[in-house]
Amino acid sequence: MATQSLPSTPKATSPVAPPIPEGTLTPGKWRHPQLDEIVRRQHAATFDQKNVKKLVWNGAALIMSWTFGSTFKTYSRQIFDTNHMYQEVPLLVLQLFFIFNVLVALYPLFRPKDDLSDISLTPTQRSLLGLDPAVTPPATPGTTFVTPPRYRLSTSRKASPASRQSSPMSANASFSERRSSISTPFSPASSPLLYKAMSNGGRESVQRQSFGSASPLALSNSFGESTMSMGPSTPSPLMGKRGSLGVKNKWLPQRRDYQLPSAMGASESKLVFKQGIFRLSEDQEIPADDPYWTRFWELPESTEDVFSLFTPADIRRTRDHALPNFQTLLLAVTSRLTVLKNHPSFPDPDLAPERDVLNCIRILTRLLPYVYEAEHLEEWEDNFFWARRKRRTRQSQIAGEVLFDEAQPEDTQEAASPRAEDYEDVKPLAEELIDTLVDLLFFADFTIPRLPTAKSKVSFSIWQSGVGCNTAMGSNKTLESNRCEILRLMLTLTGKAMYLPSNTLPVVGVKAITYITTCQDKQAVLTLLCSLLNTAMKYNPASWRVPYDHVVWKDPRQILVIYCVQLLLVLLLYPIPEDGRGTPPKNYYRHYFGRLHRPQDFQFLVDGMTRILNQPMQATASYLPGSQRSVKWATEMLVLFWETLQCNKRFRSFIIDSNRSHDFLVLCIFYAMEYRMDTSKQGVVRMCVFILQTMSAEPTFGKSLNNSFEGQETLPQSIRLLKFRGSYADYLIMSIHTLMTTSKGNLDTVYPTLLIILNNIAPYIERISPSACSKVIQLFSSMSAPSFLLANETNHTLLASLLDFINIVLEHKFTDNPYLVYSILKYKQRFEAVRAFTLESGQQEIERQNEKRKAGSSSDVAVSPTLSQSEDDLHTPTDARSPLTRIPEENSPFAIGDDDSDDEREEEGAQTPSQSSFSAQTSRRPSTTSTTDENGAQQVRAMSEKARGKKPAGHPPFSRQNSMTSQTSMSALFTPSASGFTPTVPWLESWLPELPLHTTLTIISAIAPHIPDAALVSAVSPEARTLIHNLPSFAEEPEVTSIISEPTPVRVQSFEWSALSMGWYESLLWGFIFSSEMVVGSASGATPGTVGVWNGTAIKLFRVQEAAAQGPTLLAPKGAVDAVGSNLVQRIGNLSLRGRNSQDSGTAPAPSVREV
């Protein structure tokens, strides 16, 4: 009896494709027959960088031939002993050759535009080439337009048994298998991460090793910890070291029966990509297994392609009107990125191409800012990126397949039904993405060279020699470019901070930064930390180069350095938000950075920081203006220096003990002076002041300021003090005076901090020069002026802080500062006038000065309640300045005399008057206008309260009488200020009796009766010199002895952090990152123009001011290639297909000015 055979599993067969005739065009490979001629003729009319380069070199050679031509003639006459005219012919020919090259280089500027009318082009082709589409070629019999063939993108659904689709590595599951999965948005079945390919994304599957770790400079030695104390690594969903890839993964490499356009430089392929972008917002829901998604990682050729064709309007339209497609796109590129990283052949041009990984990174970089800016998607974002997910286990995948023909139907049905144990929990999508990016930063043949000792493709090896590594790793431009792409995406992931208000950011935090900084994988943290740090510190922008070389050549390594510095700062500065459930997790990057302890590491950091920070100073001092390009990340390096001071006590001690603090003192003053008038750079100025406050809190720093300042004449003009001879303390005092008197009120919020710096160094400074003493008295005179004291309800705190500085110096260093004592004695009437101040006398003084200003408006004796100084005074010799010419005369109770110095001249008529003091507009502002300065103002007030004491024994209670003027009539004399403040007698009585004037007035009363009046006329007179020499002997006077024997205890006022100040700090850093990205983008590729990751998005952390875009210039030309690209992008971006609204296609203007 014949047995009936069981039905077997059908085998898929594929039809035999007919052979393609040789020479047949394939899709994506088509090109116009005359394309070479078109490109050649367009390039001939383009003035680009090659022309600039030729112009510079030939122009320089022509100048040299003219310069050394006479020398050539002289030697030729001596050699040939003749004066024949033919001796000059070679030189003349050479000069004509250079002139000819210059004219050829300039010819494209004057050459008429070639409209290519003799070439048959369709109007569409002409438009894409930037030509007038209305121009038609002359009618020629038999002429036809040449256009590309039409192809339909499709994929074969069938495969041969030997093809990859039928293997266990197949990426094409059957339609029934895909449709039987759960269809909820976050279900495991709808995610490509469901399969086993996603289980190899953890870090435990690779063996990590530190490049050069066996050296004495290994990571463990640098950070003072043993490698045996490594904490538990980040958990990841691994099943084994050699887990196989999934059998159904949709994002594995696929072999297609069609060929996609491969040259994104061609206009037609750009149009194909753009049409694919339009489909995102047109179709309601594109299936996740549609081949359409592959074009996003196969078509683009560069970052510029993604950013120019994927416009903000396209992204917002898809996000707001087709969220399922937007979600699928994010999931597709993220899954593809993870699968390729785990592929055993990556990077392989055929199986796992590097191009696909880069394009996935670029797409994510382009899309994520528009996810963060949408407030209505916060819940969706949290669920999509940070919710725990489930995926099928390996066993359930295998059980669901039909492996044998003899399988029973009921067994198949039972295996197909989902069960709870068939799924496992996996990491959130964002965590898996971050782990993938960190691994890719150390992937062999992708971001690091292949190491002979490495046992895995992911090898945690430090990129550069320096901290933690003594051996440099080889690199090339391709590897560094790939690092830049990954670092840019990591900055974009952490850039969620820019879409939170500054008062919310420190409290809420950013989940991506929290996950990175709390990673307990010590080796990964240390390797990334040292790689970023060493790359930034090793860069040398001041190496020998040809002047103006930045006009012709671009240094791509600068981009990598900038991204390394910025990501390093983002990780170091980030405060882990408290959740109220105990101690917050530790920021391991900041923790290990604070554990650095070796002197050679500190020296490496100091050298790298000063190298970058000094470069703008050298560029400013160059004799050839614009010949050196200033580095754009100097401000970020200042942030890094401040952060290192705060989190590493050993580094702070190293800086101060080695006197390198003097270099950073000058650097901070330079940047503060350079940006004090720029409203968009006020954050930089404040940070420089806070850095000085941080250093001034160290007693050793104050003592080191007594060293003589040598080489001051080599400083840039903006911070140079002519004829300066003094110590670093003198230089600091005079620079603070300049900052307060020349900022025109821009820095009024940091006045308290500047005075805190003086108070911190006051107990230690000695031998203050006459010029520095004069600046102190000038500040006191301006701050004690009635127009300043009565302009704001808190201005008196500044006067109290300055008096504290004077008192501390007198109490601690009376015998070491005779010039300060002499200046106080000379202007004793000013101090006595403050003690006798009343509202009535203040109003009379203000009216008297106003009348004098009206009477002599053309003269220089007018008084203004400001603390400002003319710019010319900065460059005037000290002995020729008279910054106090707007102070009332000697017969006034508020009088003060002339400036003093060692070589003072008695030529008062020749002195240049300055324009001076705290402006009324500035002084009337509320003193707590900035959250960052509330801390400083509180410190000043607290210091004043502590220093109020020490009144003379038996001193009667202080009282004021307004001689026949009642409070009612006095209040009528004043009009409310701009801040709405009106001074009253109770307000005056609340602070005036508490001013710390006792120490100064006691010294005046003890010494003044014993000195002749002639000694106080001029500091250069013999009587004055004798008095100054004998002033230390007055320390034996009983009243003076009682003061200096019990000085006020030293009180250090450090910078104190709060949530508001931390919000300002982070907004400052992200403002630097935002503004520098526009500059970096222009140098990141061959196409001019900025990438601008965050341009046009709704940033909340700081304010972005729009400005008009700059046109082409000689140093930044815009030729035919740029015109073609701009025209293509503009026309494709404005296409309106299938009735789409035209208003959605507009793009926001690029931000150009950042204010923090």
C-alpha positions, 0 to 999 in steps of 0.5 A: 500500500502506497503511503501518502506523502505529507505536504512539505514546506514550499520553496521560494524560487526566483525567476531568472533575470535576463542578461543586461546588455552591455552599456545599458544605463542603470538607475542612479548612474545616469549622467548628461552626455555633456556634463563634463563640458557644463561643469568645466564652463561653470567652473571657469566663471567661478571665483573660488578658493583656488583663485584666492590661493593663486592670487595670494601666492602670485601677489606675494611673489610679485611683491618680493620680485619688486622688493629684491629686484634691485639686489638682483640687478646689483649682483648681476652687474658684479657677475657680468661686469656690464650694465647691459639692458638685457640683464633686466630681461629675466626679472621683467619676464618673471614679473610679467608671469606673476602679473599674468597669473594674477589677472587670470585669477581675477578674470572670473570676476569680470567674465560675462556669465555663460548661460550655456545656451548652446547646450540642449538642456530642459528648463528643469535641468537649467533651473537645477544648474542655477541657469535661467530656464527661459533661455532656449538653445538655437533651433537646430534640425535633429536636436533633442533634449537628453533626459534620464530614463524613468525607473520604478523603485521596487524590491523582489519579494522572492529569493532563491534558496542560496540567497541571503534572504533565505538564510538564518541571517535573512532580514525579510520575514513573511508578511503573515509573520509581521502582521501577527505581531502586536500592533500597539505603538510600544509593543515589542513586536512592532519594534525592530529591536525585538530580535536577537540582533539587538541583544549584543548592544551591551558593553559586556560583549567586548573586552576593554583595554586601555591603550598604554595602560601598562605604562607608569602613566596608566589610568589607575595611577593618574586618578589615584585608584586601583583598577581592581576597585572597578564598580559594576558595569552598566547592565545590558541585555546580553545573552552571550559573547557571540550571540547571533544576529536576529533571524527576522531583523528588518534593518540588516543589509539586504541585497536588492534587485534594483539599484538606488541612486548612488551619487548624491551630488547629482541633481536627480538623486537629490530630488529623489531623496527630497520626494522621499522626505515629502512622503513622510508627511503625506502618507498616513502610516508607512509600514516599518518593513517598507523598503522606503526607510532604507533611503535615509541611510543609503542616499545621503553623501554628507552632513550637508546633504541631510541638513540642506534637504531635510528642512525645518519645515519638513521636520515640523510638518512630519512631527505635527501631522504624521507622528507615526511616521516620525516615530518609525523613522527615529526607530528605524535609524536607531535600530539600523545604527545598533544593528550595524555596530553589532554586525561582525563585519562592520565596517564592511563596504558591502555587508555593513557599510560605514556610510549607513552608520554615518547617515543614521547619526546625521539623521538623528542629529537633524531630528532630535532638536525638533523633538526637544522643542515641542512641548506637546511631545514631552510625554511621548518623548519620555515614553518613546526614548526612556520607557522600559521595553520588551522583546522576544527571547531567542528561544521564543523566536526559534520556537515560532519557526517551522523547522521540520516538514513533519510539524503538526498544525496544533504544535505550530498554533501553540508555538505561535501564541504569545506567552509572557515568558517569551519576552524579556525586559531590555533597556530604554531606546535612549540608553541603548543609543548612548551605549552604542555611540560610546562604543562607536567612539572606540571602534576599530577601523571606524574611530580608532586604528586597529590595534594588534593587541586588541581582542575585540573591535571595541577597544577602550583606548585613549585617543591622545597621549597625555593624562592616563596615557604615555603613548600616542595612538595613530589617527587619520582624517577619516577616523577624526571625521567619524569621531566628530559625527558621533560627538555632534550627535552626543552634544545633540542628545544632551542639548535637551538642556537648551529647551528648558528655562534656566531656573528649571534646568538644574532642578529637572536635569537632562536624562541623557546627561544623567545616564552618561555621567552616572555610568559606573563602568569605570574603564569606559568613563576614564577612557572617554574622559581622558580622550576628550581631555587630551585631544583638547589639550594637545592641540596647538593653534600657534604653530608656525604658519604662513600669515592669512593661511586660514583664508585658503586652508581650513584645519579640520582638526579644530572641529574635533577639538571644539566638540571634545572641549564642549562635551567634556564641559557638558559632562563635568559641569552637570549637577545630578538633580536631586529626586528627594529619595536620598543622596543623588547619584555621583557624577563619575566624570567630575569625580575622577577629574577631581582625583587627578593628582600627579604634577605632570598631569597638572603641568600638561593641563596648564600648558594646554589651557594657556596655549589656547587662551594666549592665542587671542592675545597673540592675534590681537597683538599681531602687526598684520591685522587679521593675519591670525585667526583667533581660536573660537573655543577660548571661552570654553577653555576659560570655563574648563579652567574654572571648573578644574579650580573648583573640583580639584583642590590639588590643581588649585594648589598647584596653580597658586604655589607655582605662580602660574596663577599670575598668567591666568590673572592676566588672561582673565583681565584680558578677556574681561577688558576685551568683552566689557563693552559687548552686551552679548559677551557679558557672561564671559566677563562675569565668569572672568570676575568669578574666576578671580574671586575663586583664586582670591579666596586662597591666602597664598594667591594674595601673598603671591600678588606682592611679586613684581610684575615684569614684562608688562609692556609686552601685553596687548594694548587693551590691558597695558598700563603705560609706565607701570612699575609695580606688583601684580596687586597694583596691576589687579587694583588698577585693572578693577578700577578700569573695569568699573570706570570704563564699562558704562554701566554694563558691569554694574551687576559684578561691582560687588564681586570686584570689591569682594576680590579686593577684600579677599586679598587685602590682608596680604598685599604690601607696598601698594604703589602711589598709582594704585592708591590713587585709584582706590581713593578715586573709587571711594570719592565716586562711591561717596558722592551724593549723586551716587549714594542717593540714586539707589537704595543699595548703592551704599553697600558698595561704599561699605565694601570699599571701606572694608578693603581700606580698613583691612589693609590698614589693620593688617599691613599698616607699616607696609603701605605708607602710600595708602596712609598718605593718600587717606591723610591727603583726602581726609576731608572726603572721609570726614564729609561722609561721616557728616553726610545728610540728605540736605547737604547731599541735595545741595551738593547735587544742585551745586554740581548741576548748576556748574554743569549748566554754566560750563557745559563746554568745560570739563568741570561738570560732575556726573554721578557715574563711575566711567572713564574715557577710553583715552585715559586707558592709554595715557601715561599714569603721570599725565592722567587726572581721572578726578577732574569731575570731583568737587573743588577743595573748598567743597566738603566733598573735595579731593585732589589730584592723582599721585605717582612717583614721577608726578608733575606739577603741570595741572593745566596740562593734565587731560581731564577724564570723563568720569564716575558711576552713570546715573542710569547705571547707578539707578538700576536695582543692584540685584538685576542678575541672579548670578550677582545676588550672591555677591551682593549678599556677601558684600552686605554680610561683610559690611555688617561684620565690619561695622563695629569698633566704635571709639569708647564713649562715642555718643550715639550717632544722630542726624539733624536736618537743620530747619528742614523737616522730613516732609520738606526734604522728601519734596526735594527728591524725585523718584529715580528710574527704579522708583526709589526716593531717599528718606531720612529713615532709610539714611539712618538705617545704614549711614551710622553703620558705615565702617569709617571708624578705622580710617577716621581714627588713623586720621585723628591720630596722625594729622595733628603731627604733620605739616600741611605743606607735606600734603600738597604734593607727593613729590615734595621733600616734605611729603617724601619725608612724611611717607618715609616716617609714616610707619613709625606712627604705628607706636601711637596709642590709637593706631596701636589699638587698631593694628594690635587687634585686626579684624579676623580674615574673612574669605568670601568664596563664590557660593552656588545656588540653583539660580547661579547654576542655571546661569552657568549652564546657560553660559556654556550652552550659549557657547556651544550654540554659537560655535556650532554655526562657525564649526559647520562652515568648516566641516565640509567642502560646501560653504555654509553652516550646519547649525544643528540648533538653528531655527529651533525654539530655544528657551535657555537663553535668548537668540537674536536674529541678524541678517546673513552676510553676503559673499566677500573676497575672503569668503567667495561664493561661486557657481558651485555654491549657487547651484547648491543654493538654487537646488535647495531653495527650489526643492524646498519650495516644491508643493506636491499633492496640495501641500500648504506652501507656508510649511516650506519656509525656514527660519533665519539662522541666528547669528547673535547669542545673548546669555 
